[in-house]
Amino acid sequence: MVDEEGTENFTIHFTFRENEYIKNLLLTKKYYIEKSVPIKCESTTVDWVGKNFTLKEVKKKQKNKKTGQQRVVTKQVKNKSFFNFFINCDLTGMSTNLMELN
């Protein structure tokens, strides 16, 4: 973890060995803080080799009401993964919402 001098911002570094799943050897996540509240975070984009493990394919059968024919529709949905941590996010409205809950 690296702190930026003079600010509350910080960056987390994850170092990986060469592997068959991702090209990146270093992934980072930087948090921007204002008045002790996180406002956004920026992450390294994961360069996948082959399959993206943060997504999974879901196949669903659909039936046409008129003709009765069936077809299979394939779509990608989010999958639980450690690598979901490396998604950029904007938290500017979150702190206000949390304060309203208290």
Backbone torsions as a table, in degrees:
resi	resn	phi	psi	omega
1	MET	NA	137.4	-179.0
2	VAL	-124.3	124.5	175.5
3	ASP	-90.5	144.1	173.1
4	GLU	-89.6	125.3	-177.8
5	GLU	-63.9	133.0	178.4
6	GLY	86.7	-3.0	177.4
7	THR	-135.3	171.6	174.5
8	GLU	-93.3	-2.7	-179.6
9	ASN	-62.6	149.1	176.1
10	PHE	-150.4	159.6	-179.5
11	THR	-127.2	136.5	176.3
12	ILE	-106.7	131.4	-179.4
13	HIS	-110.8	132.0	174.5
14	PHE	-117.3	121.4	-179.0
15	THR	-106.8	133.2	-178.4
16	PHE	-120.3	153.0	170.2
17	ARG	-79.2	162.7	173.9
18	GLU	-59.2	137.7	-177.2
19	ASN	-151.1	174.9	-175.8
20	GLU	-92.1	3.4	-174.6
21	TYR	-107.6	-42.5	179.9
22	ILE	-129.8	149.0	178.9
23	LYS	-81.6	-31.3	-176.5
24	ASN	-65.2	134.8	171.2
25	LEU	-98.1	-16.6	178.0
26	LEU	-134.4	125.0	173.4
27	LEU	-118.3	139.1	-178.9
28	THR	-128.1	156.4	174.0
29	LYS	-138.5	120.9	-178.2
30	LYS	-110.2	131.1	178.1
31	TYR	-108.1	132.3	176.0
32	TYR	-103.2	125.9	-173.8
33	ILE	-119.8	135.0	172.4
34	GLU	-130.8	127.5	179.3
35	LYS	52.3	44.6	178.6
36	SER	64.8	17.1	179.8
37	VAL	-122.9	127.5	177.1
38	PRO	-66.8	133.0	-179.7
39	ILE	-109.7	-27.9	175.6
40	LYS	-164.4	164.5	174.9
41	CYS	-140.7	146.2	179.2
42	GLU	-124.6	138.9	-177.1
43	SER	-127.9	158.0	170.8
44	THR	-68.0	141.6	173.9
45	THR	-78.7	130.8	180.0
46	VAL	-77.8	125.3	176.5
47	ASP	-94.7	101.1	-176.6
48	TRP	-78.0	145.6	170.1
49	VAL	-103.0	102.2	-178.0
50	GLY	84.3	-119.4	-172.0
51	LYS	-74.6	136.5	173.8
52	ASN	-89.4	112.5	-174.9
53	PHE	-79.2	-1.5	175.9
54	THR	-89.8	-4.2	179.0
55	LEU	-126.5	147.4	172.7
56	LYS	-133.3	151.4	179.5
57	GLU	-89.3	134.0	177.0
58	VAL	-121.2	128.4	178.8
59	LYS	-106.2	134.8	-177.3
60	LYS	-134.1	135.8	177.6
61	LYS	-85.7	136.2	175.8
62	GLN	-123.6	139.8	-179.6
63	LYS	-115.5	130.9	177.1
64	ASN	-74.6	125.3	-176.6
65	LYS	-65.4	-35.3	-177.3
66	LYS	-79.1	-49.5	-173.3
67	THR	-95.7	-18.7	-178.3
68	GLY	79.0	0.2	179.4
69	GLN	-70.3	145.0	177.7
70	GLN	-107.8	148.2	173.2
71	ARG	-141.1	158.0	179.5
72	VAL	-106.7	125.7	178.5
73	VAL	-107.3	128.7	179.5
74	THR	-111.1	130.6	175.9
75	LYS	-139.8	159.0	179.1
76	GLN	-101.0	134.0	178.4
77	VAL	-126.4	161.6	179.7
78	LYS	-64.9	142.9	178.2
79	ASN	-119.4	144.4	176.8
80	LYS	-65.1	128.3	-178.2
81	SER	-160.7	146.7	173.1
82	PHE	-55.7	-34.5	-174.3
83	PHE	-73.3	-8.0	171.9
84	ASN	-65.1	-18.7	176.1
85	PHE	-59.5	-28.1	-175.0
86	PHE	-93.5	52.7	176.3
87	ILE	-118.6	134.3	177.1
88	ASN	-67.7	148.1	178.9
89	CYS	-147.8	148.7	176.6
90	ASP	-112.4	116.2	-174.7
91	LEU	-108.5	15.7	-173.0
92	THR	-58.7	-39.7	-179.7
93	GLY	-84.6	-16.5	-175.0
94	MET	-64.7	-44.3	-176.1
95	SER	-64.5	-36.8	178.4
96	THR	-66.4	-42.9	179.3
97	ASN	-63.1	-40.3	179.2
98	LEU	-66.5	-38.0	179.2
99	MET	-66.4	-34.9	179.7
100	GLU	-68.7	-26.3	179.6
101	LEU	-72.6	-27.4	-177.7
102	ASN	-75.6	NA	NA
